[in-house]
Amino acid sequence: MARPVSKAALLVAALLCPSPEAAADSYRCGRKLIQSGDSSADVLRLCGEPRYRDRGQESVRLNGTRQAVSVERWYYKKSRRSLERIVVIYRGKVISIDVGAR
């Protein structure tokens, strides 16, 4: 017979597991955290040079409407086994942090 799971255990599990949106909009560099809104200078200072950079188009919401704008994408990967993080920068500010491949 299976044991019932207590409400307290479910609450603790829910609090310890970040939502996908929260996890995707931040990235830990050592002991520091970068997130949307940080400047590109802060990202360089905290995380160092990315292993790869490229430029491209991204659809972003500006003044209430979606527009295609030119962005920079900075690619970071801590180790061979970790997931890649793609920091998307528009006008010197981080607008998103996406999770890439292993």
Buried (B, 14 or more C-beta within 10 A) or exposed (E): EEEEEEEEEEEEEEEEEEEEEEEBBBBEBEEEEBEBEBEBEBBEEBBEEBEEEEEEEBEBEEEEEEEEEEBBBBBBBBEEEEEBBBBBBBEEBBBBBBEEEE
